[in-house]
Amino acid sequence: MLFTMEQGDIEQLCEAHPLWRIGSVWASAASGPDSRRLTASRDGIQVHAWTAERLSECIAYEEEQHA
């Protein structure tokens, strides 16, 4: 799945996976740049990733496993 800069990646994830709750958490470190971890949850399943593309892949995998 390709994510463009015209629309925010969280909004794109929400549109691509409407049954999932999508969110993000910022992790900061004094020694380096801040990082954002994306999260998704549905029916007791939680997945996490550092990029929108990877989170989308994780969601697709979980949907296949629990279909």
C-alpha positions in Angstrom: 0.0 0.0 0.0 1.4 3.4 -1.0 1.0 6.4 1.4 1.2 9.9 0.0 2.2 13.1 1.7 -1.1 14.9 0.6 -3.0 13.2 3.3 -1.7 12.2 6.8 -0.6 8.7 7.2 -2.9 8.1 10.1 -5.9 9.3 8.1 -4.9 7.0 5.3 -4.6 4.1 7.7 -8.0 4.8 9.1 -9.5 4.8 5.6 -7.7 1.7 4.6 -8.6 -0.2 7.8 -11.9 1.2 9.0 -12.5 -1.5 11.6 -9.3 -0.8 13.4 -8.5 1.9 16.0 -5.4 3.7 14.8 -3.2 5.9 16.9 0.3 7.0 17.6 2.7 7.5 20.5 5.8 9.7 20.4 9.0 8.4 22.0 11.6 10.9 22.7 15.2 10.6 23.8 17.6 13.2 24.9 20.4 11.8 22.7 18.5 11.5 19.4 15.5 12.5 17.3 12.0 11.8 18.5 10.3 8.7 16.9 6.6 8.0 16.4 5.2 4.5 17.0 2.0 3.7 15.3 -0.6 1.5 16.9 -3.7 -0.3 15.8 -6.2 -2.4 17.8 -9.3 -4.4 17.1 -11.2 -7.1 19.1 -8.4 -7.5 21.6 -5.6 -7.6 18.9 -2.9 -5.0 19.1 -0.2 -4.3 16.5 2.6 -1.7 16.5 5.0 -0.4 13.9 7.4 2.5 13.2 6.0 3.3 9.8 2.5 3.5 8.3 3.4 1.0 5.5 4.6 -1.6 8.1 1.5 -1.1 10.3 -0.7 -1.7 7.3 1.2 -4.9 6.6 0.8 -6.0 10.2 -3.0 -5.3 10.1 -3.3 -7.3 6.9 -1.4 -10.2 8.4 -3.7 -10.2 11.5 -6.8 -10.1 9.4 -5.6 -13.1 7.4 -4.8 -15.0 10.7 -8.2 -14.2 12.2 -10.5 -14.4 9.2 
